[in-house]
Amino acid sequence: MTHRAAPMSSGGVCGLHAMLIISMGTSVDGFINDRDGDFGWGGPSDELFRFHTEQVAELGACVLGRRLYETMLVWETDPAMRHDADSITFADIWAALPKVVFSRTLDRVQGNARLAEGPLEEEIAAVLESTDKDVEIGGATLASQALELGLVDEVRLFRYPIVLGGGTPYFPPVAEPIPLELVETRTFPPKVIFERYRCVRDAGG
């Protein structure tokens, strides 16, 4: 493998309940891929890869769309991905993680995964109820829908030092501002900045 794809990442504890987390790499100008859909610029260093692995190990489940599910499936099916101790550790953790896949075209999924049967809000509620660990939602479309529905507890960005000028935006257009509280920052080589934000809700949220 000439370029290691970045695994998904997340984890952490907020109060006494499991959190729903969005966590993706982004350019400085806020895009998760370029105009051609490429995200090869977002490959992690060894240190960042191990951080992703640690965070995924803390998850109780993952909700994801078809495209991301198929992208990550190689970690369960392709022996070439298991080429060193770090990649073997990640592959084992990812394969064991329960997953809920949203797709209009798939009629079956592999491994520790199931196809979603209900609306996003209901599926997220069921997954959060099934674990005392945090849950990550992955894929730009699903993550945007969850954010618009007010279901997301934390937003995490791995900000890469590149300006793309276009592509798929990390954040969707929103009808009203979403207040965030910065709770952590960290820098990984080569100058990737990790930013963790908590969604601020009113007393009724």
N, C-alpha and C positions, 0 to 999 in steps of 0.2 A: 504494500500500500504506500503510495508516494505522498499522499496528503491525508492526514487523519481528520475525519469529520468530527465536528464538535458534538459531544453528547448533550442531552438536555440536562438541566440542573435545577435544584431547588432544595427545600428543606427548611426547618426551623419551627419554632413554637410561638404561638400568639395566644396568651391567656390559657384557657382550659379546653379550647376546641381546635379541631384541625382547621388549617387554613387552606384556601384555594390560591394558588400562586401562578403567575405568568413569569416565565424566565426565558429570555432569548438574547442572542447577540444582535447588536445594532451598529450601524455606522454613526459617525458623529452627527450627521444630519438626520438620523432617525429612521433609516431603512434597514429591514432585516435581510433583504437581498437586492441585487441590482436590477436594471431594466430587463435583463435577460433571464431573471430568476436565479442567478448564480449567487452563492454565498461562500465561495472558495476563499475569499479574503478573511473569513471568520474562523480559520483553523486555530485551535488552542496550542499554547506551549505545553510542555510536559507538566509544569506546575499547575497550569490552569486546568488541564485534563484531569489531574488528580483531584482538584477542587470540585469539578463537576461530578466526579465519581463519588466523593464524600457526600455531596448534596443529594444525589439521586438515591444513595443508600438510606437516607433519612425519610424518603417518601413512602407513603402507604399505598399510593395508586397514581395512575396517570390517565388523563382524558385527552385524546388526540384525534385529529382528523386522518383521513385516508392517506394523504400524501406524506405526512410526517410518519405515520405508522409504517408505510412501505419504505421510507428512507431509513428508519431505524431498525427495520427487520433484519438487515444484514448482520447486526450484532448477535442475532439468535441463529442465523442460518449459514453464515459464511465463515468457515474456519480460518480464512486469511485474516479476519479481523482480530483473531486471538494470537497476536504475534509477539507479545511481550507480557511481562507481569501486570503492567498497568491496564492493558487492553483486555486481558483475561479477567481481571477483577471487575472491570466495568461490564463486560459481556455477561458475566455471571449475575451481577446485580440487576442489569436491565432485563435479562430473561426471566428472572424471578418476580419482577414487579408486576402486579395486576394492572391491566390496561382496559380501558373502554374506548372503542373505536367508532367514530361517527363516519358513515359512508353511505352514499346513495347507490354505489355500484358493487361493492363487495357483498358476497353472500356467505362468506366465512372468513375467519382470521386464524392465525396460528399462535401456538404457545399459550402463555398465561394472559389471554386476551379474550374479550367478547365484544360483539357488535352492540352498539347502543340500540335500545328499543323504544325509548321515549324521548320527549323534548329535552333540550340541553339542561334547562333548569332542574327538571326532575332527576335526570341522570346524575348531575353534580351533587344534588342533595343526597341521593342514594349512596354515592361513592363516599362522600364525607361521613355519612352515618356508619359506613362499614369499617372505618379505620380511625384510630386515634392519632395517626400521623398525618402530615400535610399531604395535599394532593396538588399535582401540577397539571395545568391545562396547556396543551401545546398545539401549535398550528395557528397561523395568523388569523384565519377566519373565526375559528372557535374561540380563541383568546379574545378577539374583538367583541364577539357576541357576549361572552361572559362579563367583560368589562362594562359594556353598555347596559347589561342587566343588573349591575351592581353586585355581582357575586364574588368579585376578586378581592382578596384580603391584602396581598402583597404583589408588587410589581418589581421585577428584577431585570436589570440591563447589564450586559457585558458590552461596553462601548469601545469599539475598535477605532484606531486612528486612521480613518479613511472617510472621505466625502464622496458619496455616490451620485448625488444629484437627481435621483429618481429610483423607483423600484416599489417594493411593498413596504408601506409604513408600519412601524411597530405599533403605533396607536391609531385607532379608528377615529373618524370624526365623531364628536360627542355633542349631544344636545345641550348639556350643561357641564361646567367645569368639574373635574374630579380632584378634590384636594388630596395631596400626598404629603407624607412626613418622611424625610430622609432619615433612615435609621442606621445605615452602614455604607461605607465606601472602602474600597480596597483596590490596589493596583497590582496587576500581574504582567510579567514580561510577555510580549514586547509592548509595554505601555497600554495594556487593556485595562480599562477602569470598570470595576464592578460597582454598581449602584443598587442599593436595596431600599425600596420605598414602601411604607405602609399606607394603605388607603384609609383616609380619615372619614369616619361616618359620624352623623349626628347621633343623639341619644336613642333615636328610634331605629338606627341602622343596624 
